[in-house]
């Protein structure tokens, strides 16, 4: 049975996105029980909120685009760009773990989830690197 790196990559991106969505949702669950949520920085203006929302949109949309492009693109150039993207997301996840360790109240269930996502990201890095090394085929 042939290994399909493209299928693995799309699956790993899907797991990463679902985990990231759950991480965001998990942070808001206390609201549904009348409890306060932890805030790292208070947005002071509507422009701050707008900027945060645009950044979050980008953080979620880029992996979705990567999944679509991976399904339909098989060039060496795209593979290299994609690998760089996976490395960027792994670095962002590592920074997120480190920064969350310095908040007022460390939520260990959130840290565990982010560490899991970091491991998924590292597996994605490894798989994307293997995909770069794979020779191009007419139909994978």
SVG drawing of the C-alpha trace seen along z (x, -y; Angstrom):
<svg xmlns="http://www.w3.org/2000/svg" viewBox="-24 -52 38 54">
<polyline fill="none" stroke="black" stroke-width="0.4" points="0.0,0.0 1.5,-3.3 1.9,-6.1 -0.1,-9.2 1.7,-12.1 -1.0,-14.4 -3.7,-12.5 -1.6,-12.4 -1.0,-16.2 -4.6,-17.0 -5.6,-14.8 -3.0,-16.3 -4.1,-19.9 -7.7,-18.8 -6.7,-17.5 -4.7,-20.7 -7.6,-22.9 -10.1,-20.9 -7.8,-21.1 -7.2,-24.8 -11.0,-25.4 -11.5,-23.3 -8.7,-25.3 -10.6,-28.5 -13.9,-27.1 -12.4,-25.6 -11.4,-29.1 -14.9,-30.3 -16.7,-27.4 -16.6,-29.2 -18.9,-31.9 -21.7,-29.3 -21.5,-28.6 -21.5,-32.2 -17.7,-32.2 -15.2,-34.7 -12.7,-33.9 -9.0,-34.6 -7.8,-37.4 -4.2,-37.9 -4.7,-41.5 -7.8,-43.6 -8.7,-45.1 -9.2,-48.8 -10.9,-49.8 -13.0,-48.4 -9.9,-48.5 -8.0,-46.3 -10.8,-43.7 -11.0,-44.0 -7.3,-43.4 -7.4,-40.4 -10.3,-38.9 -8.6,-39.4 -5.5,-37.7 -7.5,-34.8 -9.3,-34.6 -6.0,-34.4 -4.6,-31.8 -7.6,-29.5 -8.0,-30.3 -4.3,-29.6 -4.4,-26.0 -7.7,-25.5 -6.1,-27.0 -3.1,-24.7 -5.4,-21.7 -7.2,-22.7 -3.9,-23.5 -2.3,-20.2 -5.3,-18.3 -4.9,-20.0 -1.2,-21.0 1.8,-18.8 4.7,-21.0 8.1,-21.0 7.8,-24.8 4.5,-24.4 5.9,-21.5 8.7,-23.8 6.4,-26.7 4.0,-24.3 6.9,-22.9 7.8,-26.5 4.2,-27.1 4.2,-24.0 7.4,-25.2 5.9,-28.6 2.8,-27.1 5.0,-24.9 7.0,-27.9 3.8,-29.8 2.5,-26.8 5.7,-26.6 5.6,-30.3 1.9,-29.9 2.8,-27.1 5.6,-29.1 3.6,-32.3 0.6,-30.4 3.0,-29.1 3.5,-32.7 -0.2,-33.8 -1.6,-34.6 -3.5,-31.3 -2.0,-28.4 -4.8,-26.2 -3.1,-22.9 -5.9,-21.4 -5.2,-24.1 -1.4,-23.5 -2.0,-19.8 -4.1,-20.6 -1.6,-23.0 1.3,-20.6 -0.8,-17.9 -1.2,-20.4 2.5,-21.1 3.2,-17.4 0.6,-17.2 2.4,-20.1 5.8,-18.4 4.4,-15.3 3.0,-17.6 6.5,-19.1 8.1,-15.6 5.4,-14.5 5.7,-17.7 9.5,-17.2 9.1,-13.6 6.7,-14.9 9.3,-17.4 11.8,-14.5 9.2,-12.4 9.7,-12.5 7.0,-14.2 4.5,-11.8 1.8,-12.5 -0.9,-11.2 -0.1,-10.6"/>
</svg>
